[in-house]
Amino acid sequence: MRKYFHRTSQPVVAVMAALAMIGLFTAGAIAEPVKLRVSWVSAPSNLISLMMKKSDILLHAGKSYVVEPVYVAGSSPTITALQAGELDIGTLNYVSLPLAVQNAGLTDLKAFSLESLDGGEGCFSAEFRVRKGSGIKTVEDLKGKVVATIGRGSGVHLSQLAMLKKHGLEENRDYTLIESPFPTMKALLKDGKADLIASTSVTSADPELQENSDTLFTTRDAFGGPVALSFWVVSQSFLDKNRAAVVDFMEDFLRVNRWYTDPANRQEALKIFSEATKLPTSAIDAYVFKPGKDFCRPHNLALDPALLQKNVDVVRGLGVVKADFDAMQHFDPTIVNEAAARLQ
C-alpha cells in the first residue's frame, strides 16, 4: 500500500499545532462582530430604530458589528443604563450629558455624533403656542397665565424656563406651571385650561391646532440659536477596545441617514416608518422627513462642540447644571470624520 504521508518529528508537530491554534483563535476573533447596544427614545428623531430596515445599503453590519437598538424612555434611564453597562452607545442631549458626567460619574463619556438638531437652518423648531384671540402677543403677556409643559426638567420645560426667565418671568410669582403630555395640550389650550402650550413636529402638523393658535416663540428663540436635540455618546474605555467597529457602524449609519433624508426616497421612507409605528402614511406625511416640518439631520451628522457648549451654558444659567462644563473635554469628532471621509 502506497503511503501519502510521512512521519514528522515531535518538535515540528508541536510547532505546527501551536500555529494552527493561533490561526484558529485569530480567525475567530476576526469573525466575531462587536455587539453594539444603541439606545433610542423616539422615532424618527432617533433613526437607529429604523436602521436595519435598510440593511441592503449597509456594508459592515453582521461583519464587524451587530447593532441592537434598545428603547429607553428618556435621558435619565439612558444614564442609568450606561452606568449599569447595559448600553454601549447612548442617546443624550445638551443637559443630560453634563448631568451624566457630573452627577452620575460617567467621566469618560465622549459625544461623537449628532442625531437631530432643533432649529437648524430650514428645519423645524419646537413651538410654544397661544390661543388665537387670547390677547397674548408677547412673552411678557404671560404674566398671571397658565403655562403647560410635558414635565419638569424636560427639554420642553427648559426652553420655556429659559424664554420666560429672559423676559423677567418667574414660576409661581408670575405664572402657574402645569404638566401634560403632548396629545392633551391642544385640548388644554382650547378649553382655556392653559394659556401657553408646547408643540412638537407631530402636534404642530395638526390643522386644527394651526387654525386656532399662534406660535409665540420656539426653542430656537429661547436658546438664541439651534439646539443639539439628541446626540450619541460612548465611553472612552469602550471606544479604546472597539473603535474600528464603531467607525464601521458610523459609516453605515451615515448611509442610512442620507437615504432617509433624501427627498427622492421620501415615499418609501414614509412607508417604512408607517409600518414600524403602525401609523397610517396620511397621518405622518405632513411632518416626517419633510423639509421645514421636521428636525434637522445634517448630511454628516457632525456635532458642533461650540453649539453644544452654548446650549449647556443656557441650562447652566438656569441652575439645572450645577457646575461649569467644558464640552470639548467630552467630544470626539474623529469617528464621524473618518466615517464621512470613506463616503466622499
VOTI-616445 format. One line per 10 residues: number of its first residue (from 1); their letters; for each residue x, y, z of N, C-alpha, C. Coordinates in steps of 0.05 Angstrom, whole numbers, plus 5000, padded with zeros to 4 digits. Each point is the difference from the previous one (the first is absolute). Example, Ala and Ser with C-alpha at 12.3 -4.5 7.8 and 13.67 -1.06 7.14 Angstrom:
1 = AS = 5264 4886 5156 4982 5024 5000 5018 5024 5000  4993 5021 4986 5016 5024 5001 4985 5022 5014
This chain:
1 = MRKYFHRTSQ = 5017 4976 5000 4983 5024 5000 5018 5025 5000  4994 5018 4981 5017 5023 4998 4992 5021 5022  5020 5013 5012 4995 5019 5021 5002 5028 4989  4981 5017 5008 4999 5027 4991 5008 5020 5022  5011 4990 5022 5009 5017 5021 5026 4989 5011  5013 5017 5015 5025 4991 5013 4999 5009 5029  5015 4986 5016 5001 5006 5029 5015 5026 5004  4990 5017 5017 5013 5025 5006 5010 5000 5029  5023 5012 5005 5011 5000 5027 4982 5014 5019  5000 4993 5026 4983 5011 5020 5002 5030 5003
11 = PVVAVMAALA = 5025 5012 5000 5002 5029 5002 4985 5015 4977  5003 4989 4976 4987 5013 4977 4970 4998 5003  4991 4977 5009 4971 4996 5004 4989 5020 5020  5015 5004 5021 4992 5019 5021 4998 5029 4990  5020 5007 4984 5000 5027 4988 4976 5004 4981  4995 4980 4983 4978 5001 4981 4973 5002 5015  4998 4985 5022 4975 5000 5015 4996 5028 5013  5021 5011 5010 4998 5027 5012 4992 5021 4980  5012 4998 4976 4993 5019 4979 4971 4997 4991  4991 4975 4999 4973 4995 4992 4980 5012 5020
21 = MIGLFTAGAI = 5007 4997 5026 4983 5011 5021 4999 5031 4999  5023 5012 4995 5001 5029 4997 4983 5009 4977  5002 4985 4978 4983 5007 4977 4971 4998 5006  4992 4979 5015 4972 4996 5006 4990 5023 5018  5017 5007 5021 4991 5021 5017 4999 5027 4986  5019 5005 4982 5000 5025 4985 4976 5001 4981  4994 4979 4987 4977 4999 4982 4974 5004 5016  4999 4988 5024 4976 5003 5016 4996 5029 5009  5023 5013 5007 4999 5028 5009 4990 5018 4977  5010 4995 4976 4992 5016 4977 4971 4995 4993
31 = AEPVKLRVSW = 4992 4975 5002 4973 4993 4991 4978 5009 5019  5007 5005 5026 4980 5007 5019 4995 5030 5000  4976 5009 4991 4994 5029 4999 4995 5011 5028  5006 5025 5004 4995 5014 5025 4971 5006 5003  4988 4993 5023 4972 5007 5005 4998 5029 5010  4984 5016 4986 4996 5028 5008 4971 5004 5009  4996 5004 5025 4973 5006 5011 4997 5030 5001  4982 5009 4982 4997 5029 4996 4972 5009 5008  4998 5020 5017 4974 5009 5010 4986 5018 4980  4973 4999 5003 4984 5020 4985 4976 5007 5018
41 = VSAPSNLISL = 4990 5024 4996 4978 5010 5016 4974 5004 4984  5003 5012 4976 4977 5005 4983 5008 4999 4971  4982 4990 4983 5004 4999 4972 4981 5020 4987  5009 5014 4979 5024 4995 4985 5024 5017 5009  4997 5015 5022 5023 5016 5009 5025 4982 5004  4995 4976 5011 5022 4980 5003 4997 4979 4978  5014 5003 4979 4997 4982 4976 5011 4972 5005  5014 4995 5022 5011 4974 5005 4979 4979 5001  4975 5007 5008 4979 4980 5001 4991 4991 4973  5007 5016 4979 4993 4993 4972 5024 4991 4984
51 = MMKKSDILLH = 5023 4999 5012 5025 4995 4985 4999 4974 4985  4992 4978 5013 5002 4973 4988 4978 4996 4979  4981 5019 4998 4980 4999 4979 5013 5005 4973  5024 5011 5001 5015 5005 4975 5027 4984 5000  4998 4976 5008 5024 4983 5002 5013 4996 4973  4986 5005 4978 5011 4997 4973 5022 5020 4994  5001 5022 5015 5021 5021 4994 5022 5000 5021  4999 4980 5018 5021 4999 5022 5023 4981 4991  5024 5010 5002 5023 4984 4991 5013 4984 5023  4997 5009 5025 5015 4988 5021 4983 4985 5020
61 = AGKSYVVEPV = 4974 5004 5000 4982 4987 5019 5002 4969 4998  5003 4987 5023 5002 4971 5000 5029 4990 4994  5017 5019 4994 5028 4993 4994 5018 5010 5023  5004 5026 5001 5016 5011 5022 4983 5007 5025  4974 5003 4996 4983 5007 5023 4972 4989 4995  4985 4996 5021 4971 4996 4999 4988 5021 5018  4978 5011 4991 4988 5022 5016 4974 4989 5013  4996 5008 5025 4976 4994 5014 4987 5026 5010  4980 5010 4986 4986 5025 5009 4986 4994 5026  5003 5017 5020 4988 4996 5026 4983 5024 5007
71 = YVAGSSPTIT = 4974 4995 5002 4982 5022 5007 5003 5008 5030  5004 5026 5005 5003 5010 5027 4982 5025 5002  4985 5001 5022 4980 5021 5002 5011 5026 5011  5020 5012 4987 5010 5026 5008 5029 5000 5008  5010 5024 5005 5029 5003 5006 5008 4988 5027  4984 5003 5021 5007 4990 5026 5003 4969 5000  4981 4985 4988 5004 4971 4998 5024 4993 4983  5007 5017 4980 5023 4995 4984 5026 5002 5016  5001 5020 5017 5023 5003 5018 5003 4976 5019  4977 4991 5011 5000 4977 5017 5010 4975 4986
81 = ALQAGELDIG = 4991 4996 4975 5008 4977 4984 5029 5001 4993  5011 5024 4994 5028 5003 4995 5017 4993 5025  4990 5009 5023 5013 4994 5025 5002 4970 5005  4978 4986 4994 4997 4972 5005 5014 4982 4979  5011 5013 4980 5013 4985 4978 4980 4985 4982  4975 5011 4999 4980 4988 4983 4998 5012 4973  5015 5022 4995 5001 5013 4974 5030 5004 4993  5005 5000 4974 5027 5007 4990 5001 5028 4989  4978 5008 4986 4997 5027 4989 4974 5011 5010  5000 5023 5012 4976 5012 5011 4992 5025 4986
91 = TLNYVSLPLA = 4974 5006 5001 4989 5024 4988 4995 5021 5023  5015 5021 4999 4998 5021 5021 4996 5027 4986  4999 5022 5016 4997 5026 4989 5016 5020 5016  4996 5026 4995 5016 5021 5011 4998 5003 5030  4979 4989 5012 4998 5001 5030 5007 4973 5012  4993 4978 4988 5005 4974 5012 5030 4992 4999  5015 5010 4980 5029 4993 4999 5014 5012 5025  4998 5026 5005 5013 5010 5024 4990 4987 5026  4975 4994 5001 4989 4986 5024 5012 4972 5003  5003 4986 4977 5012 4973 5001 5028 5001 5010
101 = VQNAGLTDLK = 5015 5021 4991 5028 5003 5008 5003 5009 5029  4985 5021 5007 5003 5012 5026 4985 4985 5023  4977 4990 4994 4984 4987 5021 5002 4970 5001  5003 4988 4976 5000 4970 4999 5029 4989 4999  5019 5018 4998 5028 4991 5000 5010 4987 4974  4985 5004 4978 5008 4988 4974 5020 5019 4987  5023 5003 5012 5019 5020 4992 5015 4995 4974  4999 4975 4990 5014 4995 4974 4982 5000 4976  4975 5010 5003 4982 5002 4977 5010 5019 4979  4997 4992 4975 5007 5017 4977 4975 5003 4982
111 = AFSLESLDGG = 4992 5024 4994 4979 5005 4980 5014 4999 4973  4989 4984 4982 5014 4997 4974 4983 5004 4975  4973 5000 5003 4984 5003 4976 4973 5013 5006  4993 5020 4985 4974 5012 5003 4979 4980 4989  4976 5001 5011 4977 4985 4989 4980 5019 4989  4991 5019 5016 4980 5019 4989 5005 5028 5012  4994 5020 4985 5005 5027 5007 4974 5016 4999  4993 5013 5022 4977 5017 5001 5007 5028 4990  4984 5010 4981 5004 5028 4992 5023 5005 4981  5010 4979 4987 5021 5005 4980 4988 5014 4976
121 = EGCFSAEFRV = 5017 5010 4983 4992 5016 4976 4980 4984 4984  4975 5011 4996 4980 4987 4984 4987 4976 5012  5004 4996 5027 4988 4977 5013 4981 5009 5023  4986 4981 5010 4980 5005 5021 5013 5006 5027  4987 5018 5015 5007 5004 5028 4975 4998 5016  5002 4987 5023 4977 4996 5017 4986 5026 5006  4973 5000 4998 4985 5025 5002 4985 5002 5027  4996 5024 5008 4984 5006 5025 4978 5019 4991  4976 4990 5002 4977 5012 4987 4979 5011 5020  4986 5021 4991 4979 5013 5016 4975 4999 4983
131 = RKGSGIKTVE = 4977 5003 5013 4974 5000 4987 4996 5025 4984  4990 4997 4976 4993 5024 4984 4979 5017 5015  5004 5026 4999 4981 5017 5014 5004 5002 5030  5022 4988 5010 5004 5000 5029 5011 5027 5010  5010 5016 4982 5012 5026 5007 5029 4997 5008  5011 4975 4999 5028 4996 5007 5017 5004 4974  5014 5021 5000 5017 5007 4977 5030 4999 5005  5007 5003 5026 5028 4999 5008 5003 4981 5023  5025 4993 5006 5005 4982 5023 4992 5013 5026  5003 5027 5002 4992 5014 5024 4970 4997 5005
141 = DLKGKVVATI = 4985 4996 4979 4971 4997 5003 4992 4974 5015  5019 4983 5004 4995 4975 5014 4998 5004 5031  5005 5024 5009 4999 5005 5029 4971 4995 5010  4998 4983 5021 4974 4993 5011 4986 4978 4985  5014 4987 4981 4988 4979 4983 5009 4972 5009  4989 4981 4986 5006 4971 5005 5017 4989 4977  5023 4990 5007 5018 4989 4980 5000 4969 5002  4996 4986 4978 5000 4971 5000 5026 4989 4989  5013 4981 5014 5024 4987 4991 4997 4970 5002  5017 4985 4987 4997 4970 5001 5012 4988 5025
151 = GRGSGVHLSQ = 5017 5015 5014 5013 4989 5024 5023 5017 5009  5002 5005 5025 5022 5016 5010 5027 4987 4994  5018 5017 4991 5027 4990 4993 5002 4990 4971  4978 4998 4986 5001 4991 4972 5011 5022 4983  5007 4993 4975 5010 5020 4981 4979 5022 4995  4975 4991 4999 4978 5019 4996 4999 5020 5023  5001 4989 5024 4998 5018 5024 5024 5019 5001  5024 4990 4993 5023 5018 5001 4998 5022 4980  4989 4994 4977 4996 5021 4980 4981 5022 5010  4978 4991 5012 4981 5019 5012 5012 5016 5022
161 = LAMLKKHGLE = 5015 4986 5018 5012 5013 5023 5020 5021 4990  5016 4993 4980 5020 5019 4990 4987 5024 4988  4979 4997 4984 4988 5022 4987 4985 5018 5020  4986 4988 5018 4985 5016 5020 5018 5015 5019  5022 4987 5008 5019 5013 5017 5014 5023 4986  5005 4996 4974 5013 5021 4984 4982 5025 5000  4974 4996 5002 4982 5023 5000 4990 5007 5028  5015 4991 5020 4994 5009 5027 4978 4986 5015  4991 4977 4989 4977 4986 5013 5011 4976 5016  4990 4997 5024 5007 4978 5018 4975 4983 5007
171 = ENRDYTLIES = 5005 4974 5001 4978 4982 5007 4989 5007 5028  4974 4996 5003 4985 5005 5025 4996 5030 5004  5021 5015 4998 4997 5029 5003 4985 5013 4977  5006 4991 4976 4989 5013 4976 4982 4982 4983  5003 4974 5003 4983 4981 4984 4998 4974 5014  4980 4984 4993 4996 4973 5011 5008 4979 4980  5015 4981 5009 5009 4978 4982 4984 4975 5005  4990 4987 4979 4986 4975 5002 5014 4980 4981  4996 4974 5005 5013 4980 4983 4978 4984 4985  5007 4994 4975 4981 4985 4983 5016 4987 4977
181 = PFPTMKALLK = 4992 4976 4991 5013 4989 4976 4992 5015 4975  5016 4997 4979 4994 5014 4975 4972 4995 4989  4989 4976 5000 4974 4995 4988 4977 5016 5012  5003 5008 5026 4978 5015 5013 5004 5030 5000  5022 5009 4989 5006 5029 5000 4979 5016 4985  4992 4990 4977 4981 5015 4984 4974 5005 5015  4990 4980 5014 4975 5002 5015 5003 5020 5023  5023 5000 5013 5005 5019 5022 4998 5029 4989  5012 5004 4977 4999 5027 4989 4972 5008 4991  4987 4981 4986 4973 5005 4990 4980 5006 5023
191 = DGKADLIAST = 5003 4985 5022 4981 5003 5022 5007 5022 5020  5022 5014 4994 5008 5022 5017 5013 4991 5026  5009 4975 5002 5013 4991 5024 5030 5006 5000  5011 5007 4977 5027 5009 4997 5001 5023 4980  5019 5018 5004 5002 5023 4983 5024 4997 4980  5019 4984 5008 5023 4994 4983 5004 4970 5000  5002 4988 4977 5006 4971 4998 5025 4995 4983  5011 4976 5003 5023 4992 4984 4990 4982 4978  5013 5003 4977 4992 4984 4976 5025 4991 4985  5002 4974 4995 5022 4989 4985 4992 4996 4971
201 = SVTSADPELQ = 5017 4989 4984 4995 4997 4971 4974 4984 4995  4994 4981 5017 4976 4984 4996 4975 5016 5004  4998 5014 5023 4976 5014 5007 4997 5027 4984  5023 5011 4993 4999 5025 4985 4989 4996 4972  5000 4976 4990 4989 4994 4974 4970 4997 5000  4988 5001 5024 4971 4998 5003 4986 5024 4988  4983 4998 4980 4987 5023 4987 4983 5016 5020  4986 4986 5018 4983 5014 5019 5017 5017 5019  5023 4990 5009 5017 5015 5017 5011 5025 4985  5007 4996 4976 5011 5022 4983 4978 5022 4997
211 = ENSDTLFTTR = 4976 4991 4996 4978 5019 4995 4993 5016 5025  5002 4988 5023 4990 5012 5025 5021 5011 5019  5026 5000 4991 5021 5009 5017 5022 5014 4984  5016 5015 5014 5023 5014 4988 5026 4992 5015  5022 5000 4986 5026 4994 5013 5010 5026 5013  5004 4999 5027 5011 5023 5014 5030 5000 4998  5013 4976 5004 5029 4998 4997 5007 4971 4995  5025 4995 4993 5010 4973 4995 5024 4994 5018  5008 4975 5000 5024 4992 5015 5024 5016 4990  5002 5004 4973 5022 5015 4989 5000 5029 5012
221 = DAFGGPVALS = 4977 5012 5003 4998 5026 5012 5010 5000 5029  4992 4979 5014 5007 4999 5029 5030 4996 5004  5013 4985 4983 5029 4994 5003 5017 5019 4983  4988 5017 4984 5015 5019 4984 5015 4986 4977  4989 4978 4990 5012 4986 4978 4992 4971 5000  5011 4983 4983 4993 4972 4999 5008 4985 5026  4987 4977 5003 5005 4984 5025 5006 4972 4992  5022 4989 5013 5007 4972 4995 4980 4983 5015  4979 4993 4986 4977 4986 5012 5007 4972 5009  5015 4986 4984 5010 4973 5009 5026 4994 4985
231 = FWVVSQSFLD = 5017 4986 5015 5026 4991 4988 5009 4975 5014  5019 4986 4988 5010 4975 5011 5025 5005 5017  5001 4984 5022 5024 5000 5017 5010 4971 5003  5025 4997 5005 5013 4974 5004 5022 5004 5021  5005 4980 5016 5022 5003 5020 5027 4996 4986  5019 5015 5009 5027 4998 4988 5011 4972 5003  4994 4986 5022 5010 4973 5004 4988 4981 4980  4975 5003 4993 4988 4983 4979 5011 5006 4973  5005 5026 4995 5010 5009 4975 5029 4990 4996  5016 5000 5021 5027 4990 4998 5002 4971 4991
241 = KNRAAVVDFM = 4980 4984 5008 5000 4972 4993 4986 4994 4974  4982 5017 4992 4983 4994 4977 4997 5022 4979  5021 5017 4998 4998 5023 4983 4994 4993 4971  5013 4980 4989 4996 4992 4972 4971 4993 4994  4988 4985 5019 4972 4993 4996 4982 5024 5002  5006 5018 5018 4983 5024 5003 5002 5018 4975  5023 5002 4988 5003 5016 4976 4985 4986 4977  5002 4974 4998 4985 4985 4979 4970 5005 5004  4991 4998 5024 4971 5005 5007 4993 5029 4991  5017 5019 5006 4994 5028 4994 4999 5004 4970
251 = EDFLRVNRWY = 5017 4987 4985 5000 5001 4971 4973 4990 4989  4991 4977 5010 4975 4989 4992 4977 5018 5007  5001 5012 5025 4978 5017 5008 4998 5025 4984  5023 5011 4991 5000 5023 4983 4985 4993 4974  5005 4976 4990 4985 4992 4975 4970 5000 5006  4992 4989 5023 4972 4999 5007 4988 5028 5003  5015 5017 5014 4990 5028 5004 4996 5014 4974  5019 4997 4982 4998 5013 4974 4977 4989 4983  4996 4974 5002 4978 4988 4985 4973 5010 5010  4996 4999 5026 4974 5009 5011 4994 5029 4995
261 = TDPANRQEAL = 5021 5016 4999 4995 5029 4997 5002 5010 4971  5004 4982 4981 5000 5006 4972 4971 5003 4990  4992 5023 4990 4972 5004 4991 4992 4979 4979  5019 4989 4985 4993 4980 4980 4990 4974 5012  5007 4995 5026 4993 4976 5013 4976 5003 5020  4989 5025 5001 4981 5006 5021 4976 4982 5001  4988 4993 4978 4976 4983 5000 5006 4972 5011  5023 4989 4992 5008 4974 5011 5007 5002 5030  5013 5022 5007 5007 5005 5028 4975 5002 5017  4980 5014 4990 4974 5003 5015 4987 4973 5003
271 = KIFSEATKLP = 5001 4983 4980 4989 4974 5001 5014 4983 5022  5026 5001 5001 5015 4986 5020 4993 5010 5028  4999 5026 5003 4993 5011 5026 4971 4993 5008  4982 5001 4981 4972 4993 5005 4998 4971 5010  5014 4982 4986 4999 4971 5008 5012 4996 5027  5021 5014 5007 5014 4997 5025 4983 5011 5024  4986 5021 4995 4985 5013 5022 4970 4994 4999  4991 4987 4979 4971 4993 4997 4983 5026 4996  5013 5021 4992 4985 5025 4994 4995 5002 4970  4976 5007 4992 4996 5003 4971 5017 5021 4987
281 = TSAIDAYVFK = 5007 4996 4976 5017 5020 4986 4987 5027 4999  4974 5001 4998 4985 5025 4999 5004 5016 5026  5005 4986 5022 5003 5014 5026 5027 5011 5004  5020 4991 4985 5028 5009 5004 5011 5016 4977  4986 5001 4978 5009 5013 4976 5006 5029 5004  4986 5013 5018 5002 5029 5004 5026 5008 5014  5015 4981 5012 5023 5009 5015 5024 4981 4998  4996 4974 4998 5023 4981 5001 5017 5003 4975  5026 5005 5004 5020 5003 4978 4991 5022 4980  4985 5020 5010 4991 5022 4983 5016 5025 5006
291 = PGKDFCRPHN = 5013 5011 4981 5016 5024 5004 4984 5023 5013  5010 5012 5021 4986 5022 5013 4981 4991 5021  4992 4974 5000 4980 4990 5018 5011 4979 5019  5025 4993 4996 5013 4979 5016 5027 5011 5010  5011 4988 5021 5026 5008 5010 5022 4994 4980  5022 5015 5002 5022 4996 4982 5016 4974 5006  5008 4987 4979 5019 4978 5002 5022 5006 4980  5021 5015 5007 5020 5008 4981 5013 4977 4986  5011 5006 4976 5011 4980 4982 5020 4982 5013  5019 5012 5015 5021 4984 5012 4996 4996 5030
301 = LALDPALLQK = 4978 5011 5011 4994 4997 5029 5023 5010 5018  5014 5020 4990 5022 5011 5016 4988 5017 5023  5009 4995 5024 4992 5015 5023 5019 5024 5004  4988 5024 5003 5017 5024 5003 5004 5004 5030  5025 4998 5010 5005 5003 5029 4994 5028 5010  5003 5020 4982 4994 5028 5009 4970 5003 5004  4984 4987 4983 4971 5001 5003 4992 4985 5026  5012 4977 5004 4994 4985 5024 5007 5016 5025  5023 5013 4999 5008 5016 5023 4980 5023 5005  4991 5012 4979 4981 5022 5002 4974 4990 5013
311 = NVDVVRGLGV = 4990 4977 4991 4976 4988 5011 5003 4994 5030  5023 4988 5006 5006 4993 5028 5001 5025 5018  5012 5022 4989 5002 5024 5016 4972 5012 5006  4981 4996 4982 4973 5010 5006 4988 4986 5024  5002 4973 5001 4988 4985 5022 5017 5004 5026  5026 5005 4996 5017 5007 5023 4990 5025 5013  4992 5020 4983 4990 5025 5010 4973 4997 5014  4985 4978 4994 4975 4995 5013 5004 4985 5026  5024 4991 5006 5006 4986 5024 4995 4970 4998  4993 4990 4976 4995 4971 4997 5026 4985 5001
321 = VKADFDAMQH = 5020 5010 4986 5027 4989 5002 5015 5016 5021  5009 4987 5021 5010 5014 5024 5028 5010 4998  5016 4989 4982 5028 5008 4998 5007 5005 4971  5022 5015 4996 5009 5005 4973 5006 4974 4986  4995 5000 4974 5004 4975 4984 5014 5008 4974  5022 4987 4994 5016 5005 4976 4993 4979 4979  4984 5007 4980 4990 4981 4980 5024 4987 4985  5021 5015 4995 5022 4990 4985 5014 4976 5014  4998 4999 5026 5012 4978 5015 4985 4974 4996  4976 5002 4990 4983 4976 4996 4989 4999 4972
331 = FDPTIVNEAA = 5018 5005 4981 4993 5001 4972 5022 4986 4983  4991 4983 4981 5019 4986 4983 4989 5002 4971  5012 5018 4983 4990 5003 4973 5012 4979 4981  5019 4984 5009 5015 4983 4981 4984 4977 4988  4980 4991 5016 4984 4977 4990 4983 5008 4976  4986 5022 5003 4983 5010 4977 5018 5009 4977  5022 5013 5006 5018 5010 4979 5011 4976 4983  5009 4979 5014 5011 4978 4985 4978 4985 4984  4977 4997 5012 4978 4986 4986 4991 5016 4976  4998 5027 5003 4991 5017 4978 5020 5000 4977
341 = ARLQ = 5026 4999 5008 5021 5001 4979 4998 4975 4982  4991 4978 5010 4998 4976 4984 4978 5002 4979  4981 5018 5005 4977 5003 4982 5003 5022 4979  5023 5013 5001 5004 5022 4981 5009 4990 4972
